Amino acid sequence: MSLPEKAADTTAEDPWPVRLLSAKIADYVERMSVTWVEGQVVQLNRRPGARTAYLTLRDADVDMSLSCSVRVTALDAMPAPLTQGARVVVQAKPSYWTQRGSLSMDVRQIRPVGVGELLARVEYLRQHLRSEGLFDDSRKRPLPFLPRRVGLICGRASAAERDVVENARRRWPSLPIEIRQVAVQGVEAVTAVSAALAELDALDDVDVIVISRGGGSVEDLLPFSNEALVRAVAQARTPVVSAIGHESDQPLLDLVADVRASTPTHAATLVSPDAAAERDGLDQALDRMRRSTRVRLDRERCQLEGLTSRPVLTDRAGVVRVQREHVTTLRDRVRRQADVRLTRERDRVDHLRAQARVLSPASTLERGYAVIQRRDGAVVDSREDLEVEELLRVTVADGDFAVRVAGS
């Protein structure tokens, strides 16, 4: 029975056996060329008398590792013993173990990465991140005057934790502090600090986060210049205080953080107000307010006394009395004018009444005149309009009566 030549030709009815797949993978890996790889040593297993040692290389930026085997002679040729956490560059060729189905790297040369080279890489990263604007002052956020809760990232049972907690609570005893104790040195530092930062950043009542460490060598502080950690701090929604405590070298965390503290103790003074100083300031402000109020009251009292000492205000009822007399005079004047006006108008009305009485028809009738009207009420003003036997109405001063027209 013949087997498929290529993997694409296999089917469920015509598969490859495991040995054939392992052989083809081993053949493919064997054709791969030798390559140079950089990483951080996270594990080294060297047995006495063995010709081969085993180590695990890890990427410094991401959680990814690779198993390697190296000849003991290559380790002995190094200028200094290889230790866990060291940065190295290795020349290795991939190899595939068909029995276990695992891939490993066969290390042929191993070279340590010097501090100078590491610092050069940090400087290059510094310039690159600066060009992106991650260090701009416009991104910096002010710290709250009194945070509801302070997040603290520090080493386990470290002096940095003690300095921050004791000094912060000495200044403001009731200040809550949420502590995350993680590795701040070595291969786990970047991952641990980033995870703690994300956890504290997700808490709504944490208003500021302090990343603290009590100094260290250049190699010890390299995790705080890691690009992944720097970007995590830049993306945090909570203001971050960097308190690495290393004056000679400035890790990139100091540049991306919203505020840099020179020491963990300094960080405590930044995130917690001094209750005693605030109380003194409040007392001083109250004293100033009392003095200012007292001075203002004294000034107003003097002005009031000066006004009341004037002659016009000596007899305080005099002003009312004068005004009362003035009002009485005006009222009497108005009454007199009203009486005069009423008298004048009354006389005028009487005169007009007399004129109206003289000019009225009743006055004319009293003098002997009469008004003659037809039955329809029309006034007779000419005898030419009268007819014989026509009934007329005659109105005199004391009444009216009817007459009939006789012939002429």
C-alpha positions as CSV (number, residue, x, y, z in Angstrom):
1,M,0.0,0.0,0.0
2,S,1.5,3.3,-1.1
3,L,1.2,6.5,1.1
4,P,0.4,10.0,-0.2
5,E,3.5,11.9,-1.2
6,K,2.3,15.3,0.1
7,A,0.4,16.4,3.1
8,A,-2.2,18.0,0.9
9,D,-2.9,14.6,-0.7
10,T,-3.9,12.9,2.6
11,T,-7.5,12.1,3.4
12,A,-9.4,10.5,6.2
13,E,-9.3,7.2,4.3
14,D,-5.7,7.6,3.3
15,P,-3.8,9.3,6.2
16,W,-0.2,9.5,7.2
17,P,1.1,7.5,10.2
18,V,2.7,9.5,13.0
19,R,6.2,8.3,12.2
20,L,5.9,9.6,8.6
21,L,4.7,13.1,9.8
22,S,7.4,13.3,12.4
23,A,10.0,12.3,9.8
24,K,8.8,14.9,7.3
25,I,8.8,17.6,10.1
26,A,12.3,16.6,11.2
27,D,13.4,16.7,7.5
28,Y,11.9,20.2,7.1
29,V,13.4,21.5,10.4
30,E,16.8,20.0,9.4
31,R,16.9,22.2,6.3
32,M,16.4,25.3,8.3
33,S,19.5,27.5,8.6
34,V,21.4,28.6,11.7
35,T,20.0,31.8,13.3
36,W,20.9,34.3,16.0
37,V,18.3,34.7,18.7
38,E,18.2,37.2,21.6
39,G,16.4,36.4,24.8
40,Q,16.5,36.3,28.6
41,V,17.5,33.2,30.5
42,V,14.6,32.2,32.8
43,Q,15.9,28.6,33.6
44,L,19.2,26.9,33.4
45,N,19.6,23.2,34.1
46,R,23.2,22.0,34.2
47,R,23.9,18.6,35.7
48,P,27.4,17.7,37.0
49,G,29.3,15.6,34.6
50,A,26.8,16.1,31.8
51,R,28.1,17.3,28.4
52,T,24.8,19.1,27.6
53,A,22.9,21.7,29.6
54,Y,19.4,22.9,29.1
55,L,18.1,26.4,29.3
56,T,14.9,28.3,28.5
57,L,15.0,31.6,26.7
58,R,12.2,34.1,27.1
59,D,11.2,37.1,25.1
60,A,11.7,40.2,27.2
61,D,8.6,41.9,25.9
62,V,6.0,39.2,25.7
63,D,5.3,36.0,27.6
64,M,6.8,33.6,25.1
65,S,9.7,31.1,25.8
66,L,11.8,28.6,23.8
67,S,13.6,25.5,25.0
68,C,17.3,25.2,24.1
69,S,20.1,22.8,24.6
70,V,23.7,23.9,24.8
71,R,27.0,22.2,25.1
72,V,28.8,22.6,28.5
73,T,31.9,23.7,26.6
74,A,30.0,26.7,25.2
75,L,28.9,27.7,28.7
76,D,32.5,27.4,30.1
77,A,33.8,29.6,27.3
78,M,31.7,32.5,28.5
79,P,33.6,35.3,30.2
80,A,31.3,35.1,33.3
81,P,29.0,32.3,34.5
82,L,25.5,32.4,33.0
83,T,22.9,33.3,35.5
84,Q,19.1,33.3,35.5
85,G,17.7,36.6,34.2
86,A,20.7,37.4,32.0
87,R,20.2,38.8,28.5
88,V,22.0,36.7,25.9
89,V,22.4,36.3,22.2
90,V,22.7,32.7,21.0
91,Q,23.5,31.1,17.7
92,A,21.3,28.1,17.4
93,K,19.8,25.7,14.9
94,P,16.3,24.3,15.2
95,S,16.0,20.6,15.9
96,Y,13.0,18.3,16.1
97,W,12.8,15.3,18.3
98,T,10.8,12.7,16.5
99,Q,10.4,10.5,19.6
100,R,8.7,13.2,21.7
101,G,7.4,15.4,18.9
102,S,9.0,18.5,20.3
103,L,11.0,21.4,18.8
104,S,14.1,22.8,20.5
105,M,17.1,24.9,19.6
106,D,20.6,23.5,19.5
107,V,22.8,26.3,20.8
108,R,26.2,26.5,19.3
109,Q,27.4,29.9,20.6
110,I,26.2,32.0,23.4
111,R,27.2,35.6,24.1
112,P,26.0,37.9,27.0
113,V,24.4,41.2,26.1
114,G,26.4,44.0,27.8
115,V,25.0,46.8,29.9
116,G,26.1,49.3,27.3
117,E,24.2,47.6,24.6
118,L,21.1,47.4,26.7
119,L,21.3,51.1,27.5
120,A,21.7,51.9,23.9
121,R,18.6,49.9,23.1
122,V,16.7,51.7,25.9
123,E,17.9,55.1,24.4
124,Y,16.7,54.1,21.0
125,L,13.3,53.1,22.5
126,R,13.2,56.4,24.4
127,Q,13.6,58.4,21.2
128,H,11.1,56.2,19.4
129,L,8.4,56.6,22.1
130,R,9.1,60.3,22.4
131,S,8.5,60.8,18.7
132,E,5.1,59.1,19.2
133,G,4.2,61.7,21.9
134,L,4.0,59.3,24.8
135,F,6.2,61.6,27.0
136,D,4.5,64.9,26.1
137,D,3.4,67.1,29.0
138,S,0.0,67.5,27.4
139,R,-0.7,63.9,28.3
140,K,0.1,64.4,32.0
141,R,-2.9,64.3,34.3
142,P,-2.9,66.2,37.7
143,L,-3.1,64.1,40.8
144,P,-6.3,64.4,43.0
145,F,-6.0,66.4,46.2
146,L,-7.4,63.6,48.3
147,P,-7.8,60.3,46.4
148,R,-10.6,58.0,47.5
149,R,-8.1,55.1,47.3
150,V,-4.5,54.8,46.4
151,G,-3.2,51.8,44.3
152,L,0.3,50.6,45.2
153,I,2.4,48.2,43.1
154,C,5.5,47.1,44.9
155,G,7.7,44.1,45.7
156,R,6.8,41.5,48.2
157,A,7.6,42.7,51.8
158,S,9.7,45.5,50.3
159,A,11.0,48.6,52.0
160,A,9.4,50.6,49.2
161,E,6.0,49.4,50.3
162,R,6.7,50.3,53.9
163,D,7.9,53.8,53.0
164,V,4.8,54.5,50.9
165,V,2.3,53.1,53.4
166,E,3.8,54.5,56.6
167,N,4.4,58.0,55.2
168,A,1.1,58.2,53.5
169,R,-0.9,57.2,56.6
170,R,1.3,59.4,58.8
171,R,0.2,62.3,56.7
172,W,-3.5,61.2,56.3
173,P,-4.3,58.3,58.7
174,S,-7.6,57.3,57.1
175,L,-6.3,57.0,53.5
176,P,-7.2,53.6,52.0
177,I,-4.4,51.9,50.1
178,E,-4.9,49.0,47.7
179,I,-1.6,47.0,47.5
180,R,-0.5,44.6,44.9
181,Q,2.7,42.8,45.8
182,V,4.4,41.5,42.6
183,A,7.8,40.7,41.2
184,V,9.6,44.0,40.4
185,Q,12.8,42.4,39.2
186,G,13.7,39.6,36.9
187,V,11.9,37.9,34.1
188,E,8.4,38.0,35.6
189,A,8.5,41.7,36.4
190,V,7.0,43.2,33.2
191,T,4.2,40.7,33.1
192,A,3.4,41.0,36.9
193,V,3.6,44.8,37.0
194,S,1.4,45.1,33.9
195,A,-1.2,42.7,35.3
196,A,-1.3,44.6,38.6
197,L,-1.6,47.9,36.8
198,A,-4.6,46.6,34.7
199,E,-6.2,45.3,37.8
200,L,-5.9,48.5,39.8
201,D,-6.9,50.6,36.8
202,A,-10.2,48.7,36.6
203,L,-11.2,49.7,40.1
204,D,-13.5,52.7,40.1
205,D,-12.5,54.1,43.5
206,V,-8.7,54.0,42.8
207,D,-7.9,57.6,41.9
208,V,-4.1,57.2,41.6
209,I,-1.6,54.3,41.2
210,V,2.0,54.3,42.5
211,I,4.5,52.0,40.9
212,S,7.3,51.7,43.5
213,R,10.7,50.1,43.8
214,G,13.6,51.0,46.1
215,G,16.2,51.6,43.4
216,G,18.7,48.9,42.1
217,S,21.3,48.3,39.4
218,V,20.8,49.1,35.8
219,E,20.0,45.5,35.0
220,D,17.4,45.4,37.8
221,L,15.6,48.5,36.5
222,L,15.4,47.3,32.9
223,P,11.9,46.0,33.3
224,F,10.7,49.6,33.9
225,S,12.1,50.6,30.5
226,N,10.2,47.8,28.8
227,E,8.1,48.9,25.9
228,A,5.1,46.8,26.8
229,L,5.0,48.2,30.4
230,V,5.6,51.8,29.2
231,R,2.6,51.5,26.7
232,A,0.5,49.9,29.4
233,V,1.1,52.9,31.7
234,A,0.4,55.3,28.8
235,Q,-3.0,53.6,28.2
236,A,-4.1,53.6,31.8
237,R,-7.1,55.8,32.6
238,T,-5.9,56.4,36.2
239,P,-3.0,58.8,36.9
240,V,0.3,56.9,37.6
241,V,3.1,58.0,39.9
242,S,6.6,56.5,39.1
243,A,8.6,55.9,42.3
244,I,11.5,53.8,41.2
245,G,14.0,55.6,43.5
246,H,17.0,55.8,41.1
247,E,18.5,59.2,40.5
248,S,21.5,58.3,38.3
249,D,19.5,56.5,35.6
250,Q,16.0,57.4,34.5
251,P,13.9,54.4,33.4
252,L,11.3,55.1,30.7
253,L,8.5,54.6,33.3
254,D,9.5,58.0,34.8
255,L,8.9,59.7,31.5
256,V,5.6,58.2,30.6
257,A,4.1,58.4,34.2
258,D,1.9,61.4,35.0
259,V,4.2,62.3,37.9
260,R,7.7,61.2,38.8
261,A,8.7,60.8,42.5
262,S,12.3,60.6,43.4
263,T,11.7,58.1,46.1
264,P,8.8,56.0,47.5
265,T,8.7,58.4,50.4
266,H,8.3,61.3,48.0
267,A,5.5,59.4,46.3
268,A,3.7,59.2,49.6
269,T,3.8,63.0,49.9
270,L,2.5,63.4,46.4
271,V,-0.6,61.2,46.8
272,S,-1.6,62.1,50.3
273,P,-2.2,65.6,51.7
274,D,-0.7,66.5,55.1
275,A,-3.6,66.5,57.5
276,A,-1.7,68.6,60.1
277,A,-0.7,71.2,57.5
278,E,-4.2,71.4,56.1
279,R,-5.6,71.8,59.6
280,D,-3.1,74.6,60.3
281,G,-3.9,76.2,57.0
282,L,-7.6,76.0,57.9
283,D,-7.0,77.5,61.3
284,Q,-5.0,80.3,59.8
285,A,-7.7,81.0,57.2
286,L,-10.3,81.1,60.0
287,D,-8.2,83.5,62.0
288,R,-7.8,85.8,59.0
289,M,-11.5,85.7,58.3
290,R,-12.3,86.6,62.0
291,R,-9.8,89.5,61.9
292,S,-11.2,90.7,58.6
293,T,-14.7,90.5,59.9
294,R,-13.8,92.3,63.1
295,V,-12.1,95.1,61.2
296,R,-15.0,95.5,58.9
297,L,-17.5,95.6,61.8
298,D,-15.4,98.2,63.6
299,R,-15.2,100.3,60.4
300,E,-18.9,100.2,59.8
301,R,-19.6,100.9,63.5
302,C,-17.4,104.0,63.3
303,Q,-19.2,105.2,60.2
304,L,-22.6,104.7,61.8
305,E,-21.5,106.6,65.0
306,G,-20.3,109.4,62.8
307,L,-23.6,109.6,61.0
308,T,-25.7,109.5,64.1
309,S,-23.6,112.2,65.8
310,R,-24.6,114.8,63.2
311,P,-27.0,117.5,64.3
312,V,-29.7,116.3,61.9
313,L,-29.7,112.9,63.6
314,T,-29.2,114.1,67.2
315,D,-33.0,114.6,67.6
316,R,-34.1,111.5,65.6
317,A,-37.8,112.3,66.1
318,G,-37.2,115.8,64.8
319,V,-37.0,114.6,61.2
320,V,-40.3,112.8,61.6
321,R,-41.9,115.8,63.3
322,V,-40.8,118.2,60.5
323,Q,-42.1,115.8,57.9
324,R,-45.4,115.4,59.8
325,E,-45.9,119.2,59.9
326,H,-45.1,119.5,56.2
327,V,-47.7,116.8,55.5
328,T,-50.3,118.5,57.7
329,T,-49.7,121.8,55.9
330,L,-50.0,120.2,52.5
331,R,-53.2,118.4,53.6
332,D,-54.8,121.7,54.9
333,R,-53.8,123.5,51.7
334,V,-55.4,120.8,49.7
335,R,-58.6,120.9,51.7
336,R,-58.8,124.7,51.4
337,Q,-58.3,124.6,47.7
338,A,-60.9,121.8,47.4
339,D,-63.4,123.9,49.4
340,V,-62.8,127.0,47.2
341,R,-63.1,124.9,44.1
342,L,-66.3,123.3,45.3
343,T,-67.8,126.7,46.2
344,R,-66.9,128.2,42.8
345,E,-68.3,125.2,40.9
346,R,-71.5,125.3,43.0
347,D,-72.0,128.9,42.2
348,R,-71.4,128.2,38.5
349,V,-73.9,125.3,38.6
350,D,-76.5,127.6,40.2
351,H,-75.9,130.2,37.5
352,L,-76.2,127.7,34.8
353,R,-79.4,126.3,36.3
354,A,-80.9,129.8,36.4
355,Q,-79.9,130.4,32.7
356,A,-81.4,127.0,31.8
357,R,-84.6,127.9,33.7
358,V,-84.9,131.2,31.9
359,L,-84.3,129.6,28.5
360,S,-86.4,126.5,29.0
361,P,-89.9,126.2,27.3
362,A,-91.5,126.0,30.8
363,S,-90.4,129.6,31.5
364,T,-91.9,130.8,28.2
365,L,-95.2,129.0,29.0
366,E,-95.3,130.7,32.4
367,R,-95.3,134.1,30.6
368,G,-98.6,133.1,28.8
369,Y,-97.4,131.3,25.8
370,A,-98.7,127.9,24.7
371,V,-97.6,125.1,22.5
372,I,-100.1,123.7,19.9
373,Q,-99.5,120.2,18.6
374,R,-101.4,118.0,16.2
375,R,-102.4,114.5,17.1
376,D,-99.2,113.2,15.7
377,G,-97.2,115.5,18.0
378,A,-96.1,117.9,15.2
379,V,-96.0,121.6,16.4
380,V,-98.3,124.0,14.7
381,D,-96.4,127.0,13.5
382,S,-98.8,128.4,10.8
383,R,-102.5,128.7,10.6
384,E,-102.3,127.7,7.0
385,D,-101.6,124.1,8.0
386,L,-104.8,123.8,10.1
387,E,-108.1,122.2,8.9
388,V,-111.6,122.9,10.1
389,E,-112.7,120.7,12.9
390,E,-109.2,119.4,13.4
391,L,-108.5,118.3,17.0
392,L,-105.4,120.0,18.5
393,R,-103.5,119.7,21.8
394,V,-102.7,123.0,23.6
395,T,-99.9,122.9,26.3
396,V,-99.8,125.8,28.8
397,A,-97.7,126.4,32.0
398,D,-99.9,124.3,34.3
399,G,-101.0,121.5,31.9
400,D,-102.6,120.8,28.5
401,F,-106.1,120.6,27.0
402,A,-107.7,119.8,23.6
403,V,-109.3,122.3,21.2
404,R,-111.1,122.0,17.9
405,V,-110.4,124.3,15.0
406,A,-113.6,126.3,14.0
407,G,-114.1,127.9,10.7
408,S,-112.6,131.3,10.1
